[in-house]
């Protein structure tokens, strides 16, 4: 048994740090069976285990994610570590990604870097 499930965000969702593509993210819902949940789907779309342990297509289709927000984390293709909230509706469908907190952190870092660069170029 795995220690987490995988989460694949919609291709339109971008890294808050660099606007690059986001890799598979990890999260720990009930069960943690190395299933792959995809944004917009109610059931897992894959099961990343050895063939003899893999759920059948019907078994995957019967799986449901707990409703509500859940933190997922991982990296983008450029290697930035990101944490997002995946929001699941009452049917277990992944309906939204909330990246506002991570975007706020990225914006603050850019502003700190801008100020530090200005100070470096304009010593007192």
N, C-alpha and C positions, 0 to 999 in steps of 0.2 A: 504494500500500500504506500502511496506517496504522501508527502507532507504538505502538498499544496495542489491547487488547480491552476490552469493557465487561462489567461484572458486576452483575447484578440480584439483590440479596439477597431472601430470603423476606420477605413483608410483616410477619411477626411479629418480625423482627429490628429493633431500634430503636437510635437514636443513643445512644451511651454518655454524651453530654454533656447532652442535653435530652429524650431518649426520643421524639424526633420521627421522622418517616419518613426513610429513607435514599434518596438519589438513586442513579442509576447510578454505580457505582464504576469505576475504571480499574485495569488491571494489564497486565503485559508477559510473557505466557507465550511459548512457542515459536510463531513465526509472526507474531503481532500483526497481524491482518487486520481489525480493527474488527468482530469477531464479538461477539454478545451471549450471555453464558453466564448461565443462571438457576439459582439454588440448587435442588437436587433433580433436575436434568436432566443427562443424559449428553452430549448434543450441544448445540451452540449453538441458541438459539431465534430468532435474527435475525442479519442481516448489514447493518450500517449503512453502506452504500456506494451509489454511483450504480447505477441499474438494470442498466446494461450490464456492471458488474463484480460484481454480486451472485451469490453461490453459489445453485445450485438447491436446492430442498428436499431432494433426495437428497444433494447435495453437503454441505449442512449436517449432515444426519443421519449422514454418514460421519465427521465431524470428532470428535476426542477430545481432551480436555484432558490435559496431563501430570499424573500422580498426585502426591500430596503437598501440603503447605501452600504457599500463595503469598500474598504481601502484595498487597492491593488497597486503593485509597484514593480519596477523593472527599469529597463534602459531604452533609449532611442538608438537609432543606428549609429549616431555619433558618440554614444557612450554616456550621455547625461543620465544620471539617476533621477527617476521621477516617481511621484506618488499621486495617484488620482483616486477619485471616488467613482465606483461603478454603481449605478442606481438600477435596481431591479423592481419591477412592478409586482402586484399581488399574484400574477400568474407565473412569475419567475422569469419574465422576459427582460433582458438587459435593454433598458430604454434610454439611458443617458450616461454621459461621462461628465463629471464635474471636475474641471482642472483649475478652478478659480484660485484655490490656495497655492498650488504649485506655480501658477502664473504670477501671483503676487510675490512669491519668493524670487522668481526669475527677474521680475521688474525691479525689485529692491536691489538685487545684486548688480544689475546693469547700472542703476543710479549710483550705487556706491563706487563702482568702477569708474563711472564718468567723473564723479567728484574727485576721486583719487588721481585720475589722469590730469584734471584741471590743476589740482594742487601741485602735482609734479612739475607741470609746465609753468606754473606761476608761484614760485616760492615767495614767502613773505620777506 
